[in-house]
Amino acid sequence: MSKTTWRARLSYAFDNSLSRGPSALMGWLGLASLVVIVVISLLVWATGIAPEYGLIELFWMSLMRTLDPGTMGGDSGTWPFLLSMFGVTLGGIFIISMLIGVLTTSIEERLQDLRKGRSRVVESGHTVILGWSEQIHTIVAQLSLANANQRRACIVILADRDKVAMEDELRDQVGSTGRTRLVCRSGNPMDMGDLEITNLHAARSIIVLAPDAEDGDSSVIKTMLAITNNPRRRPEPYHVVSELRDPRNMDVARLVGGDEVELVLIGDLIARIIAQTCRQSGLSAVYNELFDFCG
């Protein structure tokens, strides 16, 4: 087995430092600029080609020419001194150009992360909606009306969809939400790590929606398991409202949610309302008045 050389070790350490991100690269660029400034300043001071300047003044002049190439335009003196300042300026141009590129790339990456909606929500007393279905537009609209008398109301939505797409759809379908702020985050509601993004431990209430799929109820049950069995959960019970579509899943959902979850069987509830409305004329207006927060 061949012995590792010191060059390989230095190269390995350098690669590891660069893998830490833009901050490490900016640190190396700053070190490179410092080396250029110190070497040129010591060289000019040691050779005496600019006796009218002291070492501290040379450091300052080299620094200014590194940051601003236009500063060199006002230089005067011997040709060796001018060539030295020209070398500092060239080094500064390359280093500052790379630094600007690193900063631009890091800012673009940060903006992409924000667009992905993966930052943690810092809210308290908010309503969390987990999942996405066609009912979400009505739910958000009604919660916005109910929060009209609240000063800092907030609805946090976590779904396995693009953050910008969710915001655009809610803006088009719901419109203005008044004092209620909408915060959308992209993630899997069944994943405990993604649930931490919504800050469930400080939420006032949680709504779990069944996705528009054949196994929507299984997703709801898995989400409830992730909420109630989270090892980092709060000691106080949650207030969770979950929708189900298949009555055969009610027993399993009650076993999973316990006393913390209120289950709403969507199909059965709508069918009962339709049947009652057919038997009594005008009952739909009564239901709308009872269930609608408007007014």
Order of alpha helices (4+ residues) and beta strands (2+ residues): alpha-alpha-alpha-alpha-beta-alpha-beta-alpha-beta-alpha-beta-alpha-beta-alpha-beta-alpha-alpha
